[in-house]
Amino acid sequence: EELRGYFEEAVDLMPDNAEAWTAFAVFEADLGEGVEKGEAVFEQALSRNPSDPSVLREAALFQQQRAKDGVGAAEQLYRMALAIDPDDVPTLVNFGVLEHVKRTRLESAEGLYKRALCLEPSSSGALANYASLLHDRGDENKARDMMTRARALDPTI
């Protein structure tokens, strides 16, 4: 209960901080009362910040990774975030992962990754995920080149 109080205080003090809301939601999902409680935290975050693309993106990622049937909700949240900021590279990459991995919509995912790379050519996340897509398509040479570029930017990939 004490830790929950700290999270509640953090989001009260920093209501525009997407990372604080995300940490609180993950805490609730993992150590609290389950995914539904984490979803409730994001509902509260979105009611306070309905047009903050970073909160929308983090809520979408939470749905994508943790909710049992969160793919549709994640897609809707990503689309809302991109309607507000169509040039948000992390949202483009995360939405690309949803399309690629969860839905096998390779053309859609490729378009999202390419857009992210046009906006930020040094996005190691976009490069690595695009490399994965190319690998899945059987284009090993391009995939290897793309992954080499990603690892040059971020050796932890």
C-alpha positions, 0 to 999 in steps of 0.5 A: 500500500505504501508503494501505491501511495508513492505512485499516486503522489507521483502522478498527482505531482506530474500529471503530464508525465507519461513515464510516471503513469506507465510505471504506476500502471505496470506496478498495478498490473504486476504487483497490484490487482492485475491488468485491469487495474493497470488499464484503469490507471491508464484510463485515468491518465488519458482522462487527464491528458486526452491529447498527449501522444506520449500517454496515448503511446504508452497506453497502447504499448501497455494494451499491446503487451499486457492485455489479453485482447488488447490488439484492437485497443492498442491500434486505436490508441496508436492511431489517436496518438498519430492523429495528434503527432504524425511524426512521433517516431516511437509511436510509429515504431511501436505501431509497426511492431503491432502490425508486424508481430501481432497482426502480420500486416507486413506492408503496413508495418513496413510503411510505419518503419520507413516513415520512422526512418525518414523522420529519424534515420538513426532510430535504432528501434526502427532499424532493428524492427525493420530488419526483423521484418525483412528477415521474416520476408526472406530478404536476409542480405538487407536484414543483415545490413539493417541490423548492422546499422542498428547495432552500430547505433545501439550495441544492446540490440 
